[in-house]
Amino acid sequence: MPNYKDPTVFGHRPTDPNFDKICEPGQATPFSGIYQCTSCTFEVVSTQGHPLPPTKTCTAHSTSWKCKHGLVRWRLVAAAIHVSGNA
């Protein structure tokens, strides 16, 4: 899970259904942000429109990551909010 110093920069959206969607490996990223493997909790950053990592099994994430060796499915855990006019 992401670490942060200033809690005022993050919003809490407990009813936002976009955090409940399960994504397949290699599919286009629906929202920019941090995605977590539903099998082992490994996290990746992905940008909207770009493919999520194509890894099919947890063992391919990283040789040093402790995982359950299951199928990879990605779930959004922290969304990046893009504000018009910001660089």
C-alpha positions as CSV (number, residue, x, y, z in Angstrom):
1,M,0.0,0.0,0.0
2,P,1.3,3.5,-0.7
3,N,3.1,5.4,2.1
4,Y,2.5,9.1,2.5
5,K,3.5,11.9,4.8
6,D,0.6,14.4,4.4
7,P,-2.8,12.8,4.8
8,T,-4.5,15.9,3.4
9,V,-3.4,15.1,-0.1
10,F,-5.4,11.9,-0.3
11,G,-9.2,11.6,-0.6
12,H,-11.3,8.7,0.8
13,R,-14.0,7.3,-1.5
14,P,-15.5,4.3,0.3
15,T,-18.4,3.9,-2.1
16,D,-16.5,4.5,-5.4
17,P,-17.2,1.3,-7.5
18,N,-14.0,1.9,-9.6
19,F,-12.0,0.4,-6.7
20,D,-14.0,-2.8,-6.9
21,K,-13.3,-3.6,-10.5
22,I,-11.0,-6.5,-11.2
23,C,-8.7,-6.1,-14.2
24,E,-7.0,-8.8,-16.4
25,P,-3.3,-8.8,-17.0
26,G,-2.4,-6.8,-20.2
27,Q,-5.8,-5.0,-20.4
28,A,-5.8,-1.2,-20.8
29,T,-5.5,0.6,-17.5
30,P,-8.9,2.2,-16.7
31,F,-7.5,4.8,-14.3
32,S,-4.0,6.0,-13.6
33,G,-2.8,4.8,-10.2
34,I,-1.5,2.0,-8.0
35,Y,-2.9,-1.5,-8.8
36,Q,-2.5,-4.5,-6.5
37,C,-2.4,-8.2,-7.4
38,T,-5.5,-9.8,-5.8
39,S,-3.6,-13.0,-5.2
40,C,-0.4,-11.8,-3.5
41,T,-0.8,-8.0,-2.9
42,F,2.2,-7.1,-5.2
43,E,1.7,-3.5,-6.4
44,V,2.4,-1.7,-9.7
45,V,1.9,1.8,-11.0
46,S,0.0,2.0,-14.3
47,T,-1.1,5.0,-16.4
48,Q,-4.6,5.2,-17.9
49,G,-4.8,3.7,-21.4
50,H,-1.5,1.8,-21.1
51,P,-1.6,-2.0,-20.6
52,L,-1.5,-3.4,-17.1
53,P,1.5,-5.7,-16.6
54,P,0.9,-8.9,-18.7
55,T,2.1,-11.2,-15.9
56,K,-0.1,-14.3,-15.7
57,T,1.2,-15.8,-12.5
58,C,2.4,-14.2,-9.3
59,T,5.8,-15.9,-9.5
60,A,6.7,-13.6,-12.4
61,H,6.3,-10.4,-10.3
62,S,9.6,-10.6,-8.6
63,T,11.8,-13.4,-7.4
64,S,12.1,-11.6,-4.0
65,W,8.3,-11.1,-3.5
66,K,6.5,-13.4,-1.0
67,C,3.4,-14.5,-2.9
68,K,0.7,-17.1,-3.0
69,H,1.5,-18.2,-6.6
70,G,-2.0,-17.6,-7.9
71,L,-3.5,-16.1,-11.0
72,V,-2.8,-12.4,-11.4
73,R,-5.7,-10.0,-11.4
74,W,-5.3,-6.3,-10.8
75,R,-7.4,-4.0,-8.5
76,L,-7.1,-0.3,-8.2
77,V,-6.0,0.7,-4.7
78,A,-4.9,4.3,-5.1
79,A,-6.2,6.5,-8.0
80,A,-4.3,9.4,-9.4
81,I,-6.5,12.5,-9.8
82,H,-5.7,14.6,-12.8
83,V,-6.6,18.3,-12.5
84,S,-6.9,20.3,-15.6
85,G,-4.2,23.0,-15.9
86,N,-1.7,21.3,-13.7
87,A,1.6,20.2,-15.1
